[in-house]
Amino acid sequence: MPKTTAPAGPATLAPFAVDRKEAARLICVSVRMLQELTHPNGPIRSKRVGAKHVYPIAELQRFLDVSTETAGE
């Protein structure tokens, strides 16, 4: 009879959004540069959750995709 194995632990979901420090780390810029890219009508959009700004992972990916397309032109 074939053996079935259960997952090692609970599945972990990737985050949908990250804070400023983590967002800056993910796109390899300083927190200050991230703030400049975000404020007020910069190319990166953040969301506000309570008093905290968060950066959707999809938005950071979009920014990187657009940035690399325009850099190659």
C-alpha beads as a LAMMPS data file, in Angstrom:
LAMMPS data file: protein, C-alpha beads

73 atoms
72 bonds

1 atom types
1 bond types

-500.0 500.0 xlo xhi
-500.0 500.0 ylo yhi
-500.0 500.0 zlo zhi

Masses

1 110.0

Atoms # bond

1 1 1 0.000 0.000 0.000
2 1 1 1.445 3.452 -0.943
3 1 1 2.419 5.729 1.875
4 1 1 0.963 9.204 2.052
5 1 1 2.780 11.891 3.907
6 1 1 1.204 14.805 5.648
7 1 1 2.695 18.268 5.286
8 1 1 5.505 18.997 7.726
9 1 1 3.660 21.894 9.309
10 1 1 1.019 24.495 8.670
11 1 1 1.229 26.172 5.298
12 1 1 2.669 29.640 5.467
13 1 1 1.330 32.359 3.254
14 1 1 3.538 34.984 1.721
15 1 1 2.705 38.467 3.007
16 1 1 0.421 40.636 0.875
17 1 1 2.054 43.830 2.133
18 1 1 5.119 44.880 4.110
19 1 1 6.169 47.881 6.190
20 1 1 8.501 50.658 4.974
21 1 1 11.706 49.076 6.206
22 1 1 10.984 45.716 4.585
23 1 1 9.724 47.337 1.365
24 1 1 12.935 49.349 1.086
25 1 1 15.002 46.229 1.662
26 1 1 13.069 44.288 -0.974
27 1 1 13.697 46.871 -3.711
28 1 1 17.252 47.642 -2.532
29 1 1 16.829 51.293 -1.602
30 1 1 17.026 53.218 1.650
31 1 1 13.884 53.974 3.646
32 1 1 14.375 57.658 2.800
33 1 1 14.541 56.892 -0.944
34 1 1 11.395 54.764 -0.625
35 1 1 9.619 57.713 1.021
36 1 1 10.713 59.954 -1.870
37 1 1 9.438 57.400 -4.395
38 1 1 6.121 57.246 -2.550
39 1 1 5.381 60.872 -1.660
40 1 1 3.160 62.607 -2.811
41 1 1 2.532 61.280 -6.320
42 1 1 5.588 59.115 -6.796
43 1 1 5.787 55.920 -8.800
44 1 1 5.198 53.674 -5.761
45 1 1 1.805 53.660 -4.074
46 1 1 1.380 52.698 -0.447
47 1 1 -1.729 51.853 1.517
48 1 1 -2.589 53.136 4.938
49 1 1 -3.639 50.670 7.615
50 1 1 -4.476 52.655 10.703
51 1 1 -1.537 54.972 11.304
52 1 1 0.892 52.754 9.422
53 1 1 1.854 52.831 5.743
54 1 1 2.204 49.433 4.117
55 1 1 3.434 48.519 0.676
56 1 1 1.612 45.787 -1.242
57 1 1 4.053 43.233 -2.639
58 1 1 2.278 43.459 -6.022
59 1 1 2.922 47.233 -6.076
60 1 1 6.631 46.771 -5.382
61 1 1 6.812 44.158 -8.160
62 1 1 4.980 46.505 -10.553
63 1 1 7.448 49.295 -9.744
64 1 1 10.417 47.014 -10.398
65 1 1 8.916 45.764 -13.663
66 1 1 8.277 49.303 -14.923
67 1 1 11.704 50.496 -13.730
68 1 1 13.579 47.725 -15.516
69 1 1 11.569 48.248 -18.732
70 1 1 12.375 51.962 -18.855
71 1 1 16.024 51.395 -17.879
72 1 1 16.549 49.178 -20.911
73 1 1 15.254 51.783 -23.394

Bonds

1 1 1 2
2 1 2 3
3 1 3 4
4 1 4 5
5 1 5 6
6 1 6 7
7 1 7 8
8 1 8 9
9 1 9 10
10 1 10 11
11 1 11 12
12 1 12 13
13 1 13 14
14 1 14 15
15 1 15 16
16 1 16 17
17 1 17 18
18 1 18 19
19 1 19 20
20 1 20 21
21 1 21 22
22 1 22 23
23 1 23 24
24 1 24 25
25 1 25 26
26 1 26 27
27 1 27 28
28 1 28 29
29 1 29 30
30 1 30 31
31 1 31 32
32 1 32 33
33 1 33 34
34 1 34 35
35 1 35 36
36 1 36 37
37 1 37 38
38 1 38 39
39 1 39 40
40 1 40 41
41 1 41 42
42 1 42 43
43 1 43 44
44 1 44 45
45 1 45 46
46 1 46 47
47 1 47 48
48 1 48 49
49 1 49 50
50 1 50 51
51 1 51 52
52 1 52 53
53 1 53 54
54 1 54 55
55 1 55 56
56 1 56 57
57 1 57 58
58 1 58 59
59 1 59 60
60 1 60 61
61 1 61 62
62 1 62 63
63 1 63 64
64 1 64 65
65 1 65 66
66 1 66 67
67 1 67 68
68 1 68 69
69 1 69 70
70 1 70 71
71 1 71 72
72 1 72 73
